[in-house]
Amino acid sequence: MKKLIITIDGHAATGKSTQAKRLAKKLGYVYVDTGAMYRAITLFAYQQEPIGEIDYNLLQQSLDQIQIHFEGKADAQQIFLNGTEVTTAIRKPEINNLVSQVAAKEPIRFFLKKLQRELGANKGIVMDGRDIGTVVFPEAACKFFLTANVSVRAQRRYEEQLAQGHEESLEAVLTNLKSRDALDETRSVAPLKKAADAIEIDVSDQTIEEVFERLYAQVLEKLAL
Ligand code: DC
């Protein structure tokens, strides 16, 4: 049976991973959360330098000591950094505040792009991120770009963080989202942008279910081609 590479890019807190997990589950595909990979590298750097600035030269030299892998099915996936499970640790506010800086560094993107392409080598994959349809798998047959109003996204992320036990004010979440969007969109390497052949969906006024139906219908169309 035909297998696709499905890419879901877009702004932070638009529900990319929720949709990607559901699609992967429904299709029996592998799910890869590339944001979690950038977060795991950020956590590694933070553990080396919890107080001062990140030493990017040192981080670049340490990349060959970093091993990232995923375990478990799409809806209960865990991420491991050098053998330690860090699924919750990578969602801490400290990591939220640093991750866009780390993700702007070319050697780090190069390192992760190689790993991401390896993960998708056999197709049958749903990968979400910021540059998956533009840089990592420009050849993918099925690409989506999700966006939404920033206050809707901040409320979403705020509730998500609370549920995970990370307390941060709604205002702080909003400020963080805005600055991350700006960094992600303006960086020189692989900036966040819609691939020319991606389908853009504004999810501000749509339920998770409605968005999923649209994505799934599109996937079925691509599978039928
Ligand atoms: O999706 P997320 O919030 O977990 O992503 C964390 C950060 O990683 C985000 O600020 C941008 C960056 N990122 C990226 O630059 N490229 C990707 N493919 C995925 C995430």
Residues whose N, C-alpha, C, O or C-beta is under 5 A from the ligand:
A	BS01	DC	A12 T34 G35 A36 Y38 V99 S100 A103 D128 G129 R130 D131 R180 D184
